[in-house]
Amino acid sequence: MESAQQTGLMACATSGWEAETYTFYGTPEDIVRKVNALEIGNARRVFYLTIQAPGVSRIFEFERANGAVAVRSANDASGGNFDALLQSTMYENRGESCLGDAVQALSEYKSLNLEPVSTSSDQPNFGQIITEAINRGEGRTFARVAFHVLC
């Protein structure tokens, strides 16, 4: 019989091969409509959301544990380079290790200083997160939003 730790490691190894990235472009309203049509991150432990718009470059980390989702966030002082580094890490990992841990190590290496935003047993309201982040910049404008679904 397998222990919970062995089962978790097997699931992590499997999800390392099944990472996903969804990228959306458009106005905040268009992006939210598209995001709401998908079930992003519902069954994963760690996933990231990056938002870029004039005056805005934000990173959100979501980590599911013990029936709750913890959300942390930071400005991407690199102006979106973290998004490219994240995608590179996803590819270079090649399913060899826990992708969530690898990307969390990348965020620490890049000194992102992710700050707690919330913890909830509910699925995060991505529409609200996206709209509020973009409105911190120049408001209703063309934006790029990417979800990186890890493990």
Order of alpha helices (4+ residues) and beta strands (2+ residues): alpha-beta-alpha-beta-beta-beta-alpha-alpha-beta-alpha-beta
